Amino acid sequence: MDGDAVGLPTSGVVAAEPSGPSALSGRRLRIGLVAPPWVPVPPTSYGGTEEFVDVLARGLVAIGHSVRLFTTGDSTCPVERSWVYPESVEPLGLAVLEAAHVRGAYDALDDCDVIHDNTTVGPVWAAAVGHPTPVVVTYHGDFTSQLRDLYADVGRWCTLVAISASQRDSAPEVPFATVVHHGIEADRFTAGPGSGGYAMFLGRLAPEKGAAEAIAIARAAGVPLRIAAKMREQSEREYFSDFVEPHLGPDVQFLGEIGPAEREAQLGDAVALLNPITWAEPFGLVMIESMACGTPVVGYPSGSAPEVVDDGTTGFLCHDVDEAADALGRVGGLDRAACRHRVETEFSAAGMVRRYVDVYRDTLASRSDLGGAS
């Protein structure tokens, strides 16, 4: 990509490793993936969307498709990559920064068969300009009223994919084509024994994520708690100062933001993941990562949690602190192998990749001007 041609900083390009023969019927697809510019792919610490993009990119290459990823220059995903920004950018979520990123992305990927956009601004821009390349959109956040209005229009131009039935149902005016749950590579996670004697909270420090509730649940159950959480933004620091730091002590430890290897080790030794979310979280990748480590989930039945956790088998979904504390005392009776099995059968990376390839082919087939490629 020539970034200067569109008035943007010069981008970098890293060549892909050779891909193997296709394991799918139909021709090899050229797929452009657009990641947000806030976190590298894969993330070095917190970054659920970027983890999803990394797993999808590598999975598509593994079954023989050509993948070009538009990301930031500090990304290391082993596929062909290009970028506008040499490093992930701050402040996270600033629309003007994302707009420059997605403009560069659509210019760089316009010769692909299909563009799969995982940003917020990109699909709105693509629909507004009538970008000629077929676009598949996965939006990873919750739909505000303003976004519902915007994406209702976007859906006339792009193929929209929901990441849970909960997310789809939260925006009935948005014309989603289908639901595809996230998947992970379970064999990259080691199932742990859960012998550490502590519960784990893993996420970001925001009221809706429930760190304060996790502390209350763990204390009521008499179980030590370890908190690993993102704390970069001012609102997150204020939440920590007001609702977490005053309660730290020998039984409640704050680990900060941890990387994948430490996350796996901490989850594997935990008796349970506490996930008392108080919002309709669209998916919650941490739940399947926990179960891949053999660790059951104790949380609230908000958002996608009932789709992910098999209540009574791979965890417990509760309605208040007291009920969750009681459940935390009973997790030792759950089969940790069942947690792992649920991920392998219901939330595998291979299954997710296959479903997205079907979405790409259906999108191409619906575009008569492209000859219905399939």
Buried (B, 14 or more C-beta within 10 A) or exposed (E): BEBEEBEBBEBBEBEBEEBEEBEBEEEBBBBBBBBBBBBBBBBBBBBBBBBBBBBBBBBBBBBBBBBBBBBBBBBEBBBBBBBBBEEBBEEBEEEEBBBBBBBBBBBBBEEBBBBBBBBBBBBBBBBEEEBEBBBBBBBBEBBEEEBBBBBBBBBEBBBBBBBBBBBBEBBEEBBBBBBBBBBBBBEEBEBBEBEBEBBBBBBBBBBBBBBBBBBBBBBBBEBBBBBBBBBBBEEBEEBBEEBBEEBBEEBBEBBEBBEBEEBBBBBBBBBBBBBBBBBBBBBBBBBBBBBBBBBBBBBBBBBBBBBBBBBEBBBBBBEEBEBBBBBBBBBEEBEBEBBBBBBBEBBBBBBBBBBBBEBBBBBBBEBEEBEEBE
